Amino acid sequence: MKISIIDMPLYYGCDNPGVEKGPKVLRENNLLDIFNKSHEVCDMGEVHVKNVSSNDKYAANAKMKYLDEVVRSNNGLADKVYESLKNSSLPLIIGGDHALAIGSIAGSSKFFEQDLAVVWVDAHGDINTPETSPSGNIHGMPLASSMGIGHEILTNVYYSGQKVKPENVFLLGCRDLDLGELEIIKEYNLNVWTMKDIKTKGIKTILIELLEAIKKSNVKNIHFSFDIDSLDPSYVPGTGTPVEDGLSFSEGKEVIETIINTSLVRSMDFVEFNPTLDNNQRTLETCLELLKVVSKSFEGK
Protein backbone atom coordinates (compact mmCIF):
# COMPACT_ATOMS: atom_id res chain seq x y z
CA MET A 1 0.00 0.00 0.00
CA LYS A 2 1.13 3.55 -0.67
CA ILE A 3 1.28 5.60 2.55
CA SER A 4 2.39 9.22 2.88
CA ILE A 5 3.78 10.24 6.26
CA ILE A 6 3.08 13.88 7.14
CA ASP A 7 4.35 15.54 10.34
CA MET A 8 2.29 18.31 11.92
CA PRO A 9 4.36 19.82 14.77
CA LEU A 10 1.51 21.88 16.20
CA TYR A 11 0.87 22.79 19.82
CA TYR A 12 -1.08 26.02 19.35
CA GLY A 13 -4.38 24.13 19.36
CA CYS A 14 -3.85 22.83 22.88
CA ASP A 15 -1.62 25.65 24.22
CA ASN A 16 0.56 23.03 25.92
CA PRO A 17 4.13 23.04 24.55
CA GLY A 18 5.83 19.71 23.99
CA VAL A 19 3.25 17.97 21.80
CA GLU A 20 4.84 19.56 18.73
CA LYS A 21 7.90 17.39 19.45
CA GLY A 22 5.91 14.16 19.10
CA PRO A 23 6.53 13.61 15.37
CA LYS A 24 10.29 14.17 15.71
CA VAL A 25 10.61 11.77 18.66
CA LEU A 26 8.62 9.09 16.83
CA ARG A 27 10.85 9.50 13.79
CA GLU A 28 13.94 9.17 15.96
CA ASN A 29 12.50 5.87 17.16
CA ASN A 30 12.07 4.29 13.72
CA LEU A 31 8.60 5.50 12.74
CA LEU A 32 9.42 5.22 9.04
CA ASP A 33 10.86 1.72 9.43
CA ILE A 34 7.57 0.51 10.90
CA PHE A 35 5.83 1.34 7.63
CA ASN A 36 8.70 0.78 5.19
CA LYS A 37 8.72 -2.93 5.97
CA SER A 38 5.32 -3.55 4.39
CA HIS A 39 4.37 -0.46 2.43
CA GLU A 40 5.54 1.96 -0.23
CA VAL A 41 6.22 5.02 1.90
CA CYS A 42 6.34 8.60 0.71
CA ASP A 43 7.91 10.88 3.31
CA MET A 44 6.18 14.24 2.83
CA GLY A 45 8.06 15.81 5.75
CA GLU A 46 6.55 18.35 8.07
CA VAL A 47 4.05 21.12 7.66
CA HIS A 48 5.72 24.42 8.51
CA VAL A 49 4.36 25.95 11.71
CA LYS A 50 5.57 29.47 12.42
CA ASN A 51 6.81 30.49 15.84
CA VAL A 52 4.27 32.68 17.64
CA SER A 53 4.87 34.36 20.98
CA SER A 54 2.57 33.30 23.81
CA ASN A 55 1.98 37.00 24.36
CA ASP A 56 0.16 37.03 21.03
CA LYS A 57 -2.08 34.01 21.55
CA TYR A 58 -5.22 36.16 21.51
CA ALA A 59 -3.98 38.64 18.90
CA ALA A 60 -6.38 37.44 16.20
CA ASN A 61 -9.41 36.52 18.32
CA ALA A 62 -10.44 37.04 21.93
CA LYS A 63 -11.99 33.55 22.25
CA MET A 64 -9.64 31.36 20.20
CA LYS A 65 -5.93 31.03 20.93
CA TYR A 66 -3.34 31.29 18.14
CA LEU A 67 -6.11 31.45 15.55
CA ASP A 68 -4.09 32.80 12.62
CA GLU A 69 -1.34 30.19 12.83
CA VAL A 70 -3.72 27.31 13.48
CA VAL A 71 -5.60 28.28 10.32
CA ARG A 72 -2.48 28.92 8.23
CA SER A 73 -0.76 25.67 9.16
CA ASN A 74 -3.98 23.68 8.68
CA ASN A 75 -4.29 25.08 5.17
CA GLY A 76 -0.77 23.79 4.57
CA LEU A 77 -1.66 20.38 5.97
CA ALA A 78 -4.85 20.16 3.92
CA ASP A 79 -2.83 20.81 0.78
CA LYS A 80 -0.43 17.95 1.59
CA VAL A 81 -3.32 15.59 2.36
CA TYR A 82 -5.05 16.46 -0.90
CA GLU A 83 -1.80 16.02 -2.83
CA SER A 84 -1.27 12.60 -1.24
CA LEU A 85 -4.77 11.44 -2.16
CA LYS A 86 -4.37 12.69 -5.74
CA ASN A 87 -1.28 10.47 -5.93
CA SER A 88 -3.29 7.45 -4.73
CA SER A 89 -1.42 7.44 -1.43
CA LEU A 90 -2.99 7.29 2.03
CA PRO A 91 -1.96 10.30 4.15
CA LEU A 92 -0.97 9.42 7.72
CA ILE A 93 -0.70 12.60 9.76
CA ILE A 94 1.48 12.44 12.86
CA GLY A 95 0.78 15.12 15.47
CA GLY A 96 0.94 17.43 17.15
CA ASP A 97 -2.36 18.37 18.78
CA HIS A 98 -5.80 17.46 17.51
CA ALA A 99 -6.50 20.88 16.00
CA LEU A 100 -4.65 19.47 12.99
CA ALA A 101 -7.77 17.48 12.08
CA ILE A 102 -9.29 20.68 10.73
CA GLY A 103 -6.75 20.49 7.93
CA SER A 104 -6.60 16.73 7.46
CA ILE A 105 -10.38 16.41 7.17
CA ALA A 106 -10.51 19.43 4.85
CA GLY A 107 -7.95 17.87 2.51
CA SER A 108 -9.77 14.54 2.49
CA SER A 109 -13.12 16.23 2.02
CA LYS A 110 -11.91 18.22 -0.97
CA PHE A 111 -10.89 14.96 -2.61
CA PHE A 112 -13.88 12.78 -1.66
CA GLU A 113 -16.44 15.60 -1.44
CA GLN A 114 -19.56 14.47 0.46
CA ASP A 115 -18.68 10.77 0.28
CA LEU A 116 -16.69 10.97 3.53
CA ALA A 117 -17.19 9.70 7.06
CA VAL A 118 -15.11 10.58 10.10
CA VAL A 119 -14.40 8.03 12.83
CA TRP A 120 -13.18 9.98 15.86
CA VAL A 121 -11.56 7.99 18.69
CA ASP A 122 -10.91 10.32 21.60
CA ALA A 123 -11.52 10.89 25.30
CA HIS A 124 -13.09 14.19 24.26
CA GLY A 125 -15.72 15.19 21.73
CA ASP A 126 -13.76 18.09 20.23
CA ILE A 127 -17.08 19.58 19.16
CA ASN A 128 -16.85 22.85 21.04
CA THR A 129 -17.30 26.24 19.42
CA PRO A 130 -15.72 29.53 20.52
CA GLU A 131 -18.90 30.19 22.49
CA THR A 132 -19.00 26.83 24.29
CA SER A 133 -15.28 26.28 24.82
CA PRO A 134 -14.20 26.73 28.46
CA SER A 135 -10.53 27.14 27.44
CA GLY A 136 -10.34 28.78 24.01
CA ASN A 137 -8.13 25.92 22.87
CA ILE A 138 -8.86 25.11 19.23
CA HIS A 139 -7.97 21.43 19.65
CA GLY A 140 -11.38 21.17 21.30
CA MET A 141 -13.11 22.50 18.16
CA PRO A 142 -11.90 20.59 15.05
CA LEU A 143 -14.77 18.13 14.73
CA ALA A 144 -17.39 20.85 15.16
CA SER A 145 -15.59 23.01 12.60
CA SER A 146 -15.44 20.13 10.13
CA MET A 147 -19.21 19.67 10.45
CA GLY A 148 -19.68 23.37 9.67
CA ILE A 149 -20.46 24.29 13.28
CA GLY A 150 -18.73 27.28 14.88
CA HIS A 151 -16.75 30.26 13.64
CA GLU A 152 -16.60 30.68 9.87
CA ILE A 153 -12.83 31.17 9.97
CA LEU A 154 -12.51 27.55 11.11
CA THR A 155 -15.42 26.08 9.13
CA ASN A 156 -13.99 27.58 5.92
CA VAL A 157 -10.39 26.32 6.24
CA TYR A 158 -9.00 25.26 2.83
CA TYR A 159 -12.34 25.79 1.10
CA SER A 160 -15.67 27.28 2.10
CA GLY A 161 -18.35 25.11 3.61
CA GLN A 162 -19.05 21.93 5.52
CA LYS A 163 -16.43 19.18 5.24
CA VAL A 164 -18.42 16.24 6.63
CA LYS A 165 -22.11 15.75 7.32
CA PRO A 166 -22.95 15.31 11.02
CA GLU A 167 -24.77 12.04 10.29
CA ASN A 168 -21.48 10.66 8.91
CA VAL A 169 -19.50 11.37 12.09
CA PHE A 170 -18.86 8.54 14.54
CA LEU A 171 -17.36 9.21 17.99
CA LEU A 172 -15.88 6.46 20.12
CA GLY A 173 -14.36 6.41 23.61
CA CYS A 174 -15.61 9.80 24.85
CA ARG A 175 -15.67 10.30 28.60
CA ASP A 176 -15.11 14.05 29.06
CA LEU A 177 -17.80 16.05 27.26
CA ASP A 178 -18.54 19.71 27.97
CA LEU A 179 -22.11 20.94 28.35
CA GLY A 180 -22.02 22.71 24.99
CA GLU A 181 -20.79 19.51 23.33
CA LEU A 182 -23.61 17.49 24.87
CA GLU A 183 -26.08 20.01 23.44
CA ILE A 184 -24.54 19.70 19.96
CA ILE A 185 -24.63 15.89 20.20
CA LYS A 186 -28.34 16.09 21.01
CA GLU A 187 -29.16 18.75 18.42
CA TYR A 188 -27.47 16.91 15.56
CA ASN A 189 -28.25 13.39 16.83
CA LEU A 190 -24.59 12.43 16.51
CA ASN A 191 -23.40 8.83 16.58
CA VAL A 192 -21.58 8.55 19.93
CA TRP A 193 -20.33 5.56 21.92
CA THR A 194 -18.94 6.65 25.28
CA MET A 195 -16.60 4.73 27.57
CA LYS A 196 -19.66 4.04 29.73
CA ASP A 197 -21.24 2.31 26.72
CA ILE A 198 -18.04 0.34 26.11
CA LYS A 199 -17.77 -0.79 29.73
CA THR A 200 -21.46 -1.73 29.82
CA LYS A 201 -21.70 -3.61 26.52
CA GLY A 202 -18.09 -4.57 25.83
CA ILE A 203 -15.84 -3.34 23.03
CA LYS A 204 -16.82 -6.12 20.60
CA THR A 205 -20.53 -5.26 20.78
CA ILE A 206 -19.81 -1.54 20.41
CA LEU A 207 -17.62 -2.12 17.36
CA ILE A 208 -20.36 -4.22 15.75
CA GLU A 209 -22.79 -1.33 16.33
CA LEU A 210 -20.26 1.12 14.88
CA LEU A 211 -19.70 -1.00 11.76
CA GLU A 212 -23.45 -1.34 11.25
CA ALA A 213 -23.88 2.42 11.51
CA ILE A 214 -21.08 3.03 9.00
CA LYS A 215 -22.60 0.48 6.61
CA LYS A 216 -26.01 2.13 6.95
CA SER A 217 -24.49 5.49 6.00
CA ASN A 218 -23.39 4.07 2.61
CA VAL A 219 -20.26 6.21 2.80
CA LYS A 220 -17.28 4.61 1.05
CA ASN A 221 -14.41 6.66 2.45
CA ILE A 222 -13.33 7.12 6.08
CA HIS A 223 -11.05 9.64 7.71
CA PHE A 224 -9.85 7.90 10.88
CA SER A 225 -8.75 10.28 13.63
CA PHE A 226 -7.06 8.59 16.59
CA ASP A 227 -6.17 10.55 19.72
CA ILE A 228 -3.91 8.60 22.08
CA ASP A 229 -5.79 10.05 25.06
CA SER A 230 -8.59 7.64 24.14
CA LEU A 231 -6.46 5.11 26.02
CA ASP A 232 -6.31 5.03 29.79
CA PRO A 233 -3.55 7.33 31.14
CA SER A 234 -1.75 4.29 32.57
CA TYR A 235 -0.72 3.50 28.99
CA VAL A 236 -0.20 7.09 27.81
CA PRO A 237 0.96 9.40 30.63
CA GLY A 238 2.59 11.61 27.99
CA THR A 239 -0.49 13.33 26.64
CA GLY A 240 -1.79 16.80 27.43
CA THR A 241 -5.37 16.17 28.53
CA PRO A 242 -5.51 12.69 30.11
CA VAL A 243 -8.82 11.33 31.38
CA GLU A 244 -9.11 8.31 33.67
CA ASP A 245 -10.95 5.09 32.78
CA GLY A 246 -10.05 4.97 29.11
CA LEU A 247 -9.54 2.16 26.64
CA SER A 248 -7.12 -0.60 27.54
CA PHE A 249 -4.27 -1.22 25.12
CA SER A 250 -5.99 -4.33 23.79
CA GLU A 251 -9.23 -2.39 23.26
CA GLY A 252 -7.35 0.38 21.45
CA LYS A 253 -5.66 -2.25 19.27
CA GLU A 254 -9.01 -3.83 18.47
CA VAL A 255 -10.51 -0.45 17.56
CA ILE A 256 -7.66 0.30 15.14
CA GLU A 257 -7.79 -3.14 13.55
CA THR A 258 -11.57 -3.07 13.19
CA ILE A 259 -11.77 0.38 11.59
CA ILE A 260 -8.91 -0.23 9.17
CA ASN A 261 -10.23 -3.68 8.28
CA THR A 262 -13.32 -2.04 6.79
CA SER A 263 -10.98 -1.26 3.85
CA LEU A 264 -12.64 2.17 3.77
CA VAL A 265 -9.96 4.20 5.60
CA ARG A 266 -8.39 6.68 3.17
CA SER A 267 -6.64 9.05 5.60
CA MET A 268 -5.65 8.94 9.26
CA ASP A 269 -4.51 11.15 12.14
CA PHE A 270 -2.39 9.94 15.07
CA VAL A 271 -2.23 12.75 17.61
CA GLU A 272 -1.49 14.21 21.06
CA PHE A 273 1.76 12.44 22.00
CA ASN A 274 3.66 14.89 24.21
CA PRO A 275 7.14 13.44 24.92
CA THR A 276 7.91 16.13 27.51
CA LEU A 277 5.13 14.71 29.72
CA ASP A 278 6.12 11.07 29.28
CA ASN A 279 7.08 8.76 32.12
CA ASN A 280 9.97 6.34 31.46
CA GLN A 281 9.05 6.34 27.75
CA ARG A 282 5.80 4.54 28.55
CA THR A 283 3.83 6.65 26.07
CA LEU A 284 6.50 6.41 23.39
CA GLU A 285 6.45 2.61 23.63
CA THR A 286 2.64 2.54 23.50
CA CYS A 287 2.59 4.84 20.45
CA LEU A 288 5.15 2.73 18.59
CA GLU A 289 3.20 -0.45 19.33
CA LEU A 290 -0.04 1.18 18.15
CA LEU A 291 1.64 2.39 14.96
CA LYS A 292 2.82 -1.18 14.33
CA VAL A 293 -0.84 -2.23 14.61
CA VAL A 294 -1.76 0.51 12.12
CA SER A 295 0.90 -0.65 9.66
CA LYS A 296 -0.03 -4.32 9.94
CA SER A 297 -3.74 -3.56 9.61
CA PHE A 298 -3.14 -1.71 6.33
CA GLU A 299 -1.29 -4.65 4.79
CA GLY A 300 -3.15 -5.93 1.76
CA LYS A 301 -5.63 -3.00 1.76
C-alpha positions as CSV (number, residue, x, y, z in Angstrom):
1,M,0.0,0.0,0.0
2,K,1.1,3.6,-0.7
3,I,1.3,5.6,2.5
4,S,2.4,9.2,2.9
5,I,3.8,10.2,6.3
6,I,3.1,13.9,7.1
7,D,4.3,15.5,10.3
8,M,2.3,18.3,11.9
9,P,4.4,19.8,14.8
10,L,1.5,21.9,16.2
11,Y,0.9,22.8,19.8
12,Y,-1.1,26.0,19.4
13,G,-4.4,24.1,19.4
14,C,-3.8,22.8,22.9
15,D,-1.6,25.6,24.2
16,N,0.6,23.0,25.9
17,P,4.1,23.0,24.5
18,G,5.8,19.7,24.0
19,V,3.3,18.0,21.8
20,E,4.8,19.6,18.7
21,K,7.9,17.4,19.5
22,G,5.9,14.2,19.1
23,P,6.5,13.6,15.4
24,K,10.3,14.2,15.7
25,V,10.6,11.8,18.7
26,L,8.6,9.1,16.8
27,R,10.9,9.5,13.8
28,E,13.9,9.2,16.0
29,N,12.5,5.9,17.2
30,N,12.1,4.3,13.7
31,L,8.6,5.5,12.7
32,L,9.4,5.2,9.0
33,D,10.9,1.7,9.4
34,I,7.6,0.5,10.9
35,F,5.8,1.3,7.6
36,N,8.7,0.8,5.2
37,K,8.7,-2.9,6.0
38,S,5.3,-3.6,4.4
39,H,4.4,-0.5,2.4
40,E,5.5,2.0,-0.2
41,V,6.2,5.0,1.9
42,C,6.3,8.6,0.7
43,D,7.9,10.9,3.3
44,M,6.2,14.2,2.8
45,G,8.1,15.8,5.7
46,E,6.5,18.3,8.1
47,V,4.1,21.1,7.7
48,H,5.7,24.4,8.5
49,V,4.4,25.9,11.7
50,K,5.6,29.5,12.4
51,N,6.8,30.5,15.8
52,V,4.3,32.7,17.6
53,S,4.9,34.4,21.0
54,S,2.6,33.3,23.8
55,N,2.0,37.0,24.4
56,D,0.2,37.0,21.0
57,K,-2.1,34.0,21.5
58,Y,-5.2,36.2,21.5
59,A,-4.0,38.6,18.9
60,A,-6.4,37.4,16.2
61,N,-9.4,36.5,18.3
62,A,-10.4,37.0,21.9
63,K,-12.0,33.5,22.2
64,M,-9.6,31.4,20.2
65,K,-5.9,31.0,20.9
66,Y,-3.3,31.3,18.1
67,L,-6.1,31.5,15.6
68,D,-4.1,32.8,12.6
69,E,-1.3,30.2,12.8
70,V,-3.7,27.3,13.5
71,V,-5.6,28.3,10.3
72,R,-2.5,28.9,8.2
73,S,-0.8,25.7,9.2
74,N,-4.0,23.7,8.7
75,N,-4.3,25.1,5.2
76,G,-0.8,23.8,4.6
77,L,-1.7,20.4,6.0
78,A,-4.9,20.2,3.9
79,D,-2.8,20.8,0.8
80,K,-0.4,18.0,1.6
81,V,-3.3,15.6,2.4
82,Y,-5.0,16.5,-0.9
83,E,-1.8,16.0,-2.8
84,S,-1.3,12.6,-1.2
85,L,-4.8,11.4,-2.2
86,K,-4.4,12.7,-5.7
87,N,-1.3,10.5,-5.9
88,S,-3.3,7.5,-4.7
89,S,-1.4,7.4,-1.4
90,L,-3.0,7.3,2.0
91,P,-2.0,10.3,4.2
92,L,-1.0,9.4,7.7
93,I,-0.7,12.6,9.8
94,I,1.5,12.4,12.9
95,G,0.8,15.1,15.5
96,G,0.9,17.4,17.1
97,D,-2.4,18.4,18.8
98,H,-5.8,17.5,17.5
99,A,-6.5,20.9,16.0
100,L,-4.6,19.5,13.0
101,A,-7.8,17.5,12.1
102,I,-9.3,20.7,10.7
103,G,-6.7,20.5,7.9
104,S,-6.6,16.7,7.5
105,I,-10.4,16.4,7.2
106,A,-10.5,19.4,4.8
107,G,-7.9,17.9,2.5
108,S,-9.8,14.5,2.5
109,S,-13.1,16.2,2.0
110,K,-11.9,18.2,-1.0
111,F,-10.9,15.0,-2.6
112,F,-13.9,12.8,-1.7
113,E,-16.4,15.6,-1.4
114,Q,-19.6,14.5,0.5
115,D,-18.7,10.8,0.3
116,L,-16.7,11.0,3.5
117,A,-17.2,9.7,7.1
118,V,-15.1,10.6,10.1
119,V,-14.4,8.0,12.8
120,W,-13.2,10.0,15.9
121,V,-11.6,8.0,18.7
122,D,-10.9,10.3,21.6
123,A,-11.5,10.9,25.3
124,H,-13.1,14.2,24.3
125,G,-15.7,15.2,21.7
126,D,-13.8,18.1,20.2
127,I,-17.1,19.6,19.2
128,N,-16.8,22.9,21.0
129,T,-17.3,26.2,19.4
130,P,-15.7,29.5,20.5
131,E,-18.9,30.2,22.5
132,T,-19.0,26.8,24.3
133,S,-15.3,26.3,24.8
134,P,-14.2,26.7,28.5
135,S,-10.5,27.1,27.4
136,G,-10.3,28.8,24.0
137,N,-8.1,25.9,22.9
138,I,-8.9,25.1,19.2
139,H,-8.0,21.4,19.6
140,G,-11.4,21.2,21.3
141,M,-13.1,22.5,18.2
142,P,-11.9,20.6,15.1
143,L,-14.8,18.1,14.7
144,A,-17.4,20.8,15.2
145,S,-15.6,23.0,12.6
146,S,-15.4,20.1,10.1
147,M,-19.2,19.7,10.4
148,G,-19.7,23.4,9.7
149,I,-20.5,24.3,13.3
150,G,-18.7,27.3,14.9
151,H,-16.7,30.3,13.6
152,E,-16.6,30.7,9.9
153,I,-12.8,31.2,10.0
154,L,-12.5,27.5,11.1
155,T,-15.4,26.1,9.1
156,N,-14.0,27.6,5.9
157,V,-10.4,26.3,6.2
158,Y,-9.0,25.3,2.8
159,Y,-12.3,25.8,1.1
160,S,-15.7,27.3,2.1
161,G,-18.3,25.1,3.6
162,Q,-19.1,21.9,5.5
163,K,-16.4,19.2,5.2
164,V,-18.4,16.2,6.6
165,K,-22.1,15.7,7.3
166,P,-23.0,15.3,11.0
167,E,-24.8,12.0,10.3
168,N,-21.5,10.7,8.9
169,V,-19.5,11.4,12.1
170,F,-18.9,8.5,14.5
171,L,-17.4,9.2,18.0
172,L,-15.9,6.5,20.1
173,G,-14.4,6.4,23.6
174,C,-15.6,9.8,24.9
175,R,-15.7,10.3,28.6
176,D,-15.1,14.1,29.1
177,L,-17.8,16.0,27.3
178,D,-18.5,19.7,28.0
179,L,-22.1,20.9,28.4
180,G,-22.0,22.7,25.0
181,E,-20.8,19.5,23.3
182,L,-23.6,17.5,24.9
183,E,-26.1,20.0,23.4
184,I,-24.5,19.7,20.0
185,I,-24.6,15.9,20.2
186,K,-28.3,16.1,21.0
187,E,-29.2,18.8,18.4
188,Y,-27.5,16.9,15.6
189,N,-28.2,13.4,16.8
190,L,-24.6,12.4,16.5
191,N,-23.4,8.8,16.6
192,V,-21.6,8.5,19.9
193,W,-20.3,5.6,21.9
194,T,-18.9,6.7,25.3
195,M,-16.6,4.7,27.6
196,K,-19.7,4.0,29.7
197,D,-21.2,2.3,26.7
198,I,-18.0,0.3,26.1
199,K,-17.8,-0.8,29.7
200,T,-21.5,-1.7,29.8
201,K,-21.7,-3.6,26.5
202,G,-18.1,-4.6,25.8
203,I,-15.8,-3.3,23.0
204,K,-16.8,-6.1,20.6
205,T,-20.5,-5.3,20.8
206,I,-19.8,-1.5,20.4
207,L,-17.6,-2.1,17.4
208,I,-20.4,-4.2,15.8
209,E,-22.8,-1.3,16.3
210,L,-20.3,1.1,14.9
211,L,-19.7,-1.0,11.8
212,E,-23.5,-1.3,11.2
213,A,-23.9,2.4,11.5
214,I,-21.1,3.0,9.0
215,K,-22.6,0.5,6.6
216,K,-26.0,2.1,7.0
217,S,-24.5,5.5,6.0
218,N,-23.4,4.1,2.6
219,V,-20.3,6.2,2.8
220,K,-17.3,4.6,1.0
221,N,-14.4,6.7,2.5
222,I,-13.3,7.1,6.1
223,H,-11.0,9.6,7.7
224,F,-9.9,7.9,10.9
225,S,-8.7,10.3,13.6
226,F,-7.1,8.6,16.6
227,D,-6.2,10.5,19.7
228,I,-3.9,8.6,22.1
229,D,-5.8,10.0,25.1
230,S,-8.6,7.6,24.1
231,L,-6.5,5.1,26.0
232,D,-6.3,5.0,29.8
233,P,-3.5,7.3,31.1
234,S,-1.8,4.3,32.6
235,Y,-0.7,3.5,29.0
236,V,-0.2,7.1,27.8
237,P,1.0,9.4,30.6
238,G,2.6,11.6,28.0
239,T,-0.5,13.3,26.6
240,G,-1.8,16.8,27.4
241,T,-5.4,16.2,28.5
242,P,-5.5,12.7,30.1
243,V,-8.8,11.3,31.4
244,E,-9.1,8.3,33.7
245,D,-10.9,5.1,32.8
246,G,-10.1,5.0,29.1
247,L,-9.5,2.2,26.6
248,S,-7.1,-0.6,27.5
249,F,-4.3,-1.2,25.1
250,S,-6.0,-4.3,23.8
251,E,-9.2,-2.4,23.3
252,G,-7.3,0.4,21.4
253,K,-5.7,-2.3,19.3
254,E,-9.0,-3.8,18.5
255,V,-10.5,-0.5,17.6
256,I,-7.7,0.3,15.1
257,E,-7.8,-3.1,13.6
258,T,-11.6,-3.1,13.2
259,I,-11.8,0.4,11.6
260,I,-8.9,-0.2,9.2
261,N,-10.2,-3.7,8.3
262,T,-13.3,-2.0,6.8
263,S,-11.0,-1.3,3.9
264,L,-12.6,2.2,3.8
265,V,-10.0,4.2,5.6
266,R,-8.4,6.7,3.2
267,S,-6.6,9.0,5.6
268,M,-5.7,8.9,9.3
269,D,-4.5,11.1,12.1
270,F,-2.4,9.9,15.1
271,V,-2.2,12.7,17.6
272,E,-1.5,14.2,21.1
273,F,1.8,12.4,22.0
274,N,3.7,14.9,24.2
275,P,7.1,13.4,24.9
276,T,7.9,16.1,27.5
277,L,5.1,14.7,29.7
278,D,6.1,11.1,29.3
279,N,7.1,8.8,32.1
280,N,10.0,6.3,31.5
281,Q,9.1,6.3,27.7
282,R,5.8,4.5,28.5
283,T,3.8,6.6,26.1
284,L,6.5,6.4,23.4
285,E,6.5,2.6,23.6
286,T,2.6,2.5,23.5
287,C,2.6,4.8,20.4
288,L,5.2,2.7,18.6
289,E,3.2,-0.4,19.3
290,L,0.0,1.2,18.1
291,L,1.6,2.4,15.0
292,K,2.8,-1.2,14.3
293,V,-0.8,-2.2,14.6
294,V,-1.8,0.5,12.1
295,S,0.9,-0.6,9.7
296,K,0.0,-4.3,9.9
297,S,-3.7,-3.6,9.6
298,F,-3.1,-1.7,6.3
299,E,-1.3,-4.6,4.8
300,G,-3.2,-5.9,1.8
301,K,-5.6,-3.0,1.8
